[in-house]
Amino acid sequence: MNEQEKKQVIKNVYIALKNRDVNPSGIFDKVGRWYAEHGELINVRAPSRAWPYSQMQACRTHKYVKAVAEKFGFESEKELLGLI
């Protein structure tokens, strides 16, 4: 897969996250705060009762998709979606 194809796959995954067609990986705690599976790749405040989805919103950005793609690598759009 060349660089142009990789950029297109990253863009497609970002659009799917943005449109809520797919959801990022993470867990909820007992009070409803959501924590990202790959929280080390985002720079955002920790979830709180007032802002329980701060990490979820950060995981729906192009920057996050690109960081996951660079860290783990991918060979197809399906594989990248599995990593998100």
C-alpha positions in Angstrom: 0.0 0.0 0.0 1.5 3.3 -1.0 1.4 6.6 0.9 -1.5 8.0 -1.0 -3.6 4.9 -0.3 -2.7 5.0 3.4 -3.8 8.6 3.6 -7.1 7.8 2.0 -7.7 4.9 4.4 -6.9 7.2 7.4 -9.3 9.7 6.0 -12.0 7.1 5.5 -11.6 5.8 9.1 -11.7 9.4 10.4 -14.9 10.1 8.5 -16.5 6.9 9.8 -15.6 7.9 13.4 -16.9 11.5 12.8 -20.2 10.2 11.4 -20.6 7.7 14.3 -20.6 4.8 11.9 -18.0 3.2 14.1 -16.9 3.8 17.7 -13.5 4.0 19.2 -12.4 1.2 21.7 -12.7 2.0 25.3 -14.6 1.2 28.5 -17.1 2.9 30.8 -16.6 3.0 34.6 -19.4 2.7 37.1 -20.4 6.4 36.9 -20.4 6.6 33.1 -17.0 8.1 32.3 -15.5 6.7 29.2 -11.8 5.8 29.0 -9.9 5.2 25.7 -8.1 1.9 25.1 -5.2 3.8 23.6 -5.3 6.8 25.9 -1.6 7.3 25.6 -2.0 8.5 22.1 -4.2 11.5 23.0 -3.5 14.6 25.0 -6.8 15.5 26.7 -8.1 16.0 30.2 -9.1 12.9 32.1 -12.9 12.1 32.1 -14.9 13.6 35.0 -18.5 13.7 36.0 -18.9 17.0 34.2 -17.0 15.9 31.1 -17.4 12.1 30.9 -16.7 11.8 27.1 -13.6 14.0 26.8 -11.5 11.1 25.7 -14.2 9.8 23.3 -14.3 13.1 21.5 -10.5 13.1 21.2 -10.6 9.6 19.7 -12.9 10.9 16.9 -10.2 13.2 15.5 -8.0 12.8 12.5 -4.9 13.3 14.7 -5.9 10.2 16.8 -6.5 8.0 13.7 -3.2 9.0 12.3 -1.4 8.3 15.6 -2.9 4.8 15.8 -2.0 4.1 12.2 1.6 5.2 12.9 2.0 3.3 16.1 0.5 0.0 15.0 0.7 0.1 11.3 -2.0 -1.4 9.0 -2.5 -3.1 5.7 -6.2 -2.4 5.1 -9.0 -0.2 6.2 -10.6 -3.2 8.0 -7.4 -3.7 10.0 -7.2 -0.1 11.0 -10.8 0.0 12.1 -10.0 -3.0 14.3 -7.2 -1.1 15.9 -9.4 2.0 16.6 
